Structure formats: C-alpha cells, structure tokens
Amino acid sequence: MLPTKFPESNIAFRPPPDLEESQCGVVHGFTGEITGGSCDGLPLIVVAWRPTAEELEEINKGACIYLSLIANGLPPHFLTTSFHQATTPV
C-alpha cells in the first residue's frame, strides 16, 4: 500500500532523525482533536493508505490488511474507509 495525501491533510510526517527517507518515507496526515463521543477532546492523527491494484485484488479475495509499527508499543488505532468515521470514533 502507498501512503496517500488526502484533501484534509494538514501535516507531513517525515522520517525520524535515525532513518533515511529510503527507509521511512514521508506520510501525509491530518492532526486535530476528537469532538464528541467517548473520546471527546483527545488528540487525533489520521493517515491514509491506498492499496495497489494487486493488493486490492487480494483484499477482494479476503486477504488480511496488516498494520506494522516500528515501535515498542501499540497505540490505540482503527482502520476505516471514511474520513468522517476516522475523525469521529464512537
């Protein structure tokens, strides 16, 4: 999948100082605050990834989508195809 800039993008996440852009590319995203629901007032980051034609074919066959984080923990997160749902979790 390829990181995708989307209309609501308002930030570009660049590689950390210890990684080159060839190791960790720029990812455009949205930063804001959740308004409403059980997470009201919490900070929010949204990024978008677009599957390639080959990946889309695999997804349509029921393949899993894997999320990899180069980190020591797993922050709360979720996946959706709707920017509205991405910014208003229940």
Secondary structure, DSSP 4 states (H G I P E B T S, - for coil): -EEE--TT--EEEPPPTTS-TTTS--EEEEEEE--SSTTTT-EEEEEEEE--HHHHHHHHTT--------SSS-------S-HHHHHS--
